[in-house]
Amino acid sequence: MNQSSEAAPPSSHASVTDGVTEPGAFEVPDRRRRRKVWRKILGVLLVLVLLSVAAVAAYVWYLGRLWTDNSNQLSDEEIFSGEAPVAEKGDALNVLLLGSDARSTDVDYSEDARGNRADTIMIMHINGDRSGVQVMTIPRDTWVDIEGHGKAKINAAMSYGGLSLATDTVSDFIGAPIHHVAIIDFDGFQALTDSVGGVDVESEQAFESDGHSFSQGANHLGGDEALAFVRARKNFADGDLQRGRNQQAFLRGLADKIVTADTLGNPGKVAGIVRDFSPYMTVDDRLTSSKIAGLAYEIRDVRPGDVQFFSSPIGSAGRSADGQSILTVDEEGLEEVRDAFSEDTVDDYAETAGDVHL
């Protein structure tokens, strides 16, 4: 019998001869097995990503509920005499910050309110390009024009016509719109300080207040000390001006404490701050938790050194015709302030403004 002299071509797959497995026997099954393993790994990773997104969403929702449930919300009609100003994308933002000894739950901020005065008045200006934040203090005894009431202390505007007249008066003073309003009870300083574990402040002078002693220079404040520090006024020769500088020192120390990875990167701390602080806040109802979160993201690159503090220009201390202790306005300096707010150059103005002393 003739047999072919040609050998069979080698197979691309492994074969088994006499019980011996030749190379490549399980290449196809192995590839299939590896694909199944990678599908499982990718599936697990997808589940983890979805769980992370869900956790972040739940956390944001939780903070939003804390803010909405605990803070006091006011309508635009209660805050603005006309249509509420809206800042477009790229515009500067002005937030009126008011401090009061009265509990927010005990105060009626409607235009029919009488007897309520703002003990602390500040304007927070956020640059249009979100590169920095400036905070200007307006001393409460500043003698200004209040629509319908003539000349008076700026903090009397709320007493005359509620929060809407106070907002209009401050807006007229700076020559720029107020976009949002936030009012804090002084007790909120105590809660906020305790939430962040204390605040380091630099005091311009040594003094005592409410049983607490403060040294010139560095002081570490707990909640009780912080409340005494920001409220003290009669201890100083220039009274409310020094209180304003102390409040700015506290806010500067607070910014140093909060704008750190240790605080912002700790969800428990952030939730604690919102939980403890929001009951002392009264805000316009457009200043929602999502709005605040959006602003926080926009200024994410701002560091404590990018936050500037200064005071509105004061001419001199004096007496009104009816004997009130007042602070007159440096009109030339005020025009510079108005130009800075209207042209979004408040950061440049703050560089040379300095503190006001009498």
Secondary structure, DSSP 8 states (H G I E B T S, - for coil): ----SS-----SS--EETTEE-TTTTHHHHHHHHHHHHHHHHHHHHHHHHHHHHHHHHHHHHHHHHHHHHSEEE-HHHH-SSS-----TT--EEEEEEEESS-GGG---STT--S---SEEEEEEE-TTSS-EEEEE--TTBEEEETTTEEEEGGGHHHHHHHHHHHHHHHHHHTS---EEEEEETHHHHHHHHHTT-EEEEESS-EEETTEEE-SEEEEE-HHHHHHHHH--TTSTTTHHHHHHHHHHHHHHHHHHHSSHHHHT-HHHHHHHHHHHGGGEEEETTS-HHHHHHHHHHTTT--GGGEEEEE--EEEEEE-TTS-EEEEE-HHHHHHHHHHHHHT-HHHHHHHH-----
